[in-house]
Amino acid sequence: MIRFREVQAGDPSARESTRRRLPDFFGAPDALERIAALRVIVIGCGSIGLNLVHAVARLGVATISCVDRGRFKPESVETHPIDRGSVGQKKAWHAGRVAKSLSPNTAVFVCDGDVEQLGLEHWSGDLVLLATDNLDAELCVSRKARLLGLPLFQGSVHGPTLVAEVRAFSSSPDGPCVACTYSADEWKLVGGHARFSCSGEPLPSSVPATMSTSSLCALAASMTMNRVLRFALRAGTAADDTSTVFCGFNDRVTTTRLRRSVSCPEDHITIERRAVAGLSSLTVAELLAEAGLGDDVSLSVQGHRLTTLQACGCGPVTDVLRFFESASALVCPACNQNSQPHPFRTHDRVAGTLLAGIHSKSLGEMGAAKASFVLVRNHGRAVLLSPTVH
């Protein structure tokens, strides 16, 4: 199971303030309190993302969550804020340790796995900073930020034209997502699982490598951080569905509106979060009533799938109706040995007559006692039910 792990302070006694040099921001008398309460998720800890982690940590925010599955390579020294002694280290853990060193009072969390496998229950933050080199990961992050209604700020560069850009997505139901901005050529690269390497390592010939400079990457991070400050200080609308581009060849800054694409294949739905007590003891009917989305809905249980048919060595194929953990084997109730769920009778989302058949049963009775949330959705709305709301 992919999850965050907390970074511990190297020196527990080092708890000094990290906000002694912050100015008295104009029009924001409670600026330090707002900044200190901020929870930031950083996706991608490379040439732009690591600069973001440094800057966010120096603000002394409440939490920083760093996600990156990669390691530093020798060529990373050219664009990342690291020295050669960091080569070979995991990017996420390096970023986490640096953040904790810069701001001992900040709770720092690290995930060095695929962001695509990081469940919604782990996305506890006020905003998301995106600086990844993977188009599939971009879409995944955009999708989850949108589902949870989290503002998304994306920093990027185009080295040959000396361009640094920050895109700000509101994640509102009617606003654009990252996928709305993709061209036909980019969609072809998505299908090929394309990566754009900020360190310039060799990639397949069909995938353009990102060649840039450390200064341009730092500039993109600084532009993104200005949006973070505006968000924290409530200075105008920071997540305003715009793209701000700086071109180094003429020192011009251009801001344009990002619009939702009518042909976007992504689901533009936003989740409402609600707290419920005793999640595993509630029946499906009680969960649906709590969500209040009517009868035409589907239900998904975190980390679990529902199967109605299983095969086991102790006997013939048998009918079942229970949840099992996606990352674990299904256990036969007759012989207590591992069994196989039928692939055509196993569901991530439960709806229709199948949903009606489990109305009176609780999650615990059906094998989902360990689930940390349930997602109920209809064609236009979604409600996430969990014991706590972050």
N, C-alpha and C positions, 0 to 999 in steps of 0.2 A: 504494500500500500504506500503510495507516494504521499509524503506529508512534510511539514516544516519541522525543523529541529532548532531549538534555541541555542544561541551562542552565549557562552558564559564569559564573564569578564576575566581577563588575565590577572588583574589586580583588584580584588573586591573592595579595597579601601579607596580606590580612585573614583569618587562620586562627585567630583567638583562640577560646577555649572559649565555648560558649553554655550551659553547664550550671553556672555558678558560683553561681547562686541556688537551685538545686534542694535541697530538704531531705534529711536522712537519713531515708528512708522507714522507718517502723516495720516490723520483721520482714523487711527486704529489704536486707541488707548489700551485695549486688551490684547494687543498683538502677540506678546510673549505667551500668554495663556493659550491663545488659539494655536500657535505654532507647537507649543509643548504637548497639546492634545492630539496632534495630527498623526494618523496611522497611514503609512505609505507602503505600497507594494511595488517593487522594482522588478520587471521582467527583462532579463538580459543584463549581464554584468560585464560587458565587453568595453570597447573603446568609448562608447557613449554612456552605457549603463553604469560602468564603474565610476565615471565622473559624477553621475547622478547620485550614486550611493554616498560618495564623499561629501557632496554638497548637502544632501538631506541630513546626514549624520551631524554635520557642523551646525545645523539649525537646532539640534537637540529635540527632535520630535519624540512622540511617545513610542511608536514602533516602526521598525523597518523590516520588511520581508523581502529577501533576495532570492530570485529564481534563475538558475542557469545550469545546464547539464554539462557544459564544456570545461576544458582545461586551457590554461595559457600555453601558447606555443612560442618558440624563439622569436618569430616575427611579430608576436603580440606586443613586444617591447616598443615597436615603432609607433603604435597608435594608442596603446593602453597606458594609464598612469601607474605603471609598475616598473620594477627593475628586473634584471636578469635572474635574480635569486627567486623570483616568483614563477619562473617558467616550470610547467608541469603541475602546478597547483590547480585545484578545482576553483573555477571562477567564483562560484557562489560562496564557498567557504572563505576564500580570500576576502571577498567583499564584506562578508559578515564580520570577520575578525577586525578588519579596518574600521568598519562602522562602530563596533563596540569599543574599540580603542579610542576613537574620536569622541564618542558620546557614551560614556559608561552608564548613564541613567536611562538610556534608550533600550527598550527590549528589542533584540535583534533575532530574527528567525531566518533560517536558510533551507532551501530545497534544491538539491543538486540532481533532480530527476527531470523527466519530461513535463513541461507545464501542461500538456494535454491530459496527463493522468492525475493532475492535482484537483481533487474534488472541490465542489462549491463550498463545502463546509469550512475549507481552509482560507477562503478569500475574505478575510476580516480586515477591512481597511476603509479609508475615506476616499482614496483615489489610487489610480494605477498609472505607473510610468512604464512605457513600453519602448525598449531599445534592443530588440532581438534581430538576428540575421536570418530568420527562418519564416517564410511566408505562411506555412501551415500553423506555426506557433502564433503568428500575428492574428490570424483568423480566430484561433482558439481563445486568445486573450481578449480580443474584441468581443467575441460572443459571450464570454463569461462576465466581462465588465458590464455589458449591456443587460444581461439577465439580472444582474444584481443592482443595476442603476448606478454604477460607480463611474465618475468622470475618468476619462482616459486621455493621457497626454503622451504623444509619440514623438520622439526625437530621431532624426535621420540626417544623412549627408549624401551628397553626390560630389565626389572628389574632383572629377575632371572639370566641372563647371564652378568649383568653389562654392557650392550651395550647402547651406545648413537650414534645416526646416524643423518646425514644431507644429504638429497637428493636434488640435484640441477637440475632443469628442464629448458631448454632453451626456451621451447614453440615454437620451430621452426617447420615448416610444416613437416619436415622429422624426427624430434626427437621423443623420447618417451614421454608418459604422465603417470600420476600416475596409470591409469588402466593397462598400459602395464606391470607393475611390479606385478600385483596381481596373486596369485596362484589360483588353482581350489578351494581350501578350502576357500580362501578369497572371491571368487565370490559367494559361497554358503552363506556366512555371509552377503554379500551385499544384496542378495535377502531377507534376514531376517531382514534387517534394523539394523544391529548390531552396538552397541556402545561399545567402549573399554574405560571404566572409569578410568581416571588417579587418582581418589580419592578412588577407590576400593569399591564403594558402591555396594550392591547386584544387580546382573543383571540376566537375564534368564540363565539357566544352559548351554544352547548351546553357550553362548557368553563368551569368556575368558575375565576376568577383568584384567586391567593393574595394576600390583603391582610394585611400584618403590620407589625411595628415592628422596628427594628434591635435593640432590647434583647431582644425575644423570640427573634429569630434567633440572637443571641449566646448566649442562655441554652441554646437547643437544642444549639448547638455545644459549650458548656461541659459539658452533661450527657453528650454523646457522648465528649468528651475524658476525662471521669472513667472511662468504660469502657475507653478506650485505656490509661490509667495502670494500671487494675486488671489488664488483660491483660498489660502489660509487667512488672508487679510480681508477677504470679501471685497476686494477692490474691483468693482465692475463684475462682469461675467467672464471668469477665467476659462471655463469649459464652454465655449461659444460656437462650436462646430465651424472652426476656421482653420486655415493653413497659413502660417506666417513663414515666409521664405527670405533668407538673407543671401545675396549674391556677392561674393568677394571680388568679382571682377569689376563691379561698378559701385559697390557699397550701397546698393539699394535694398530696401526692405519692402516686401509686398505681402499684403494680407488679403486672402480671398475666402469666400464663403464655401463651405463644404455642404453638399446637398445629398439627400437620400436618393439613391438610384431606384427607379421603378423596376429595373431588371435584377436587382440584388437578390441572390439566392439565399441569403442568410435570414434567419428568423429574427424579426425585430420585435421581440417581446421583452418586457421588463418584469422582474419578480418583486412581489411585495413580501416582506419577511414578517412572520408572526411567531410569538413564543407560545408554546404549549407545554403543560406539565405532564410527565408520565407518558412520553411518546410511545414507548413500546407496549403500554397497556391499553392504548386507545384502539377502538375498532376502526375499520376502514370507513364505516358510515360516520363515525364521530369525526374522523379526520376530514372527510369531504364536507361535513356540516361546518366545521371550523373554517375551512377555506372559503365557503360561501360562493362558489362559482357555478352553481347549478348542477344539472344532471349530465350534460354532455361534456365530460371531462376525462382526463387521463391522470394516472397516478404513477409516480416513480419513487422508488425507495433507495436512498443513498447506499451505494456499494453492493446492491442486491439485484437479482433478477428473479422473475417468477416463472416457474415451469409447471406444466400440467401433465408431463409424461416423462418417465425415467426408465432406464434399462440397467439391470444389475445382474451379476453372475449367480445370485441366489434363486433366480426364477425368471419368468417372462417379463416383458415390458408391462409396467404398472402405471395406472393413473395416479397422479398426485396433484396437489394444489398448494404449493408452498414457495416461499422465497429462499434463495440460497445466496451466499456471498459470492460476488463475481470473481474474486481472486482465489476462492477455495473450491474444493470438490463438493459435490452434492452427496449427502450421506443417506443410504437406504434405511428407512425406518424399520425394516424387517430384520436385516442382518447386521446393521450398523457399519457396513463397509461402504467404500466409495462407489458411487453409481454415476451414470452419465445422463444428463438431461437431454431430451430430444431437441435437436437444433431448431426444428420448425414449430416446436411447442414451448419455446422459451422466449420471454418478453422483458425488455427493458422498461417499457411503458405499458401499463395495464389500463384497458378501457373497455367500454361496451358491456356485453354480457359477461365477459370474464371478470370485470370489475364488480358487477352485480353479484356474482357468485361468491365473493369474499367479503361482502358488506358487514356481516355480523362477526367477523373474526378480527382479533387484535394482531398487531405486528409481531408481538412476542410469540403468539400461538403459531404464526405462519413462518417462523424461522428468521425474523428480521429484528430480533431484540437489540442487536448491536448498532442498528442504523442511527445516525445522528440527525437526519432530517428526512422529510418527505416533501416532494414537489407535486403540487396539484395544478393542472393547467387546462384552459379551454382554448378556443381559437384566438383570443386576444389578450388574455390575462394569465398570470401565474402567481401562485402563493407558495412560499417556502415555509413549512412548519418545522420548528426545531425547539428544543428545550430552552435555548437562549438566543437572543437576537443581538448581534454585534453592531 
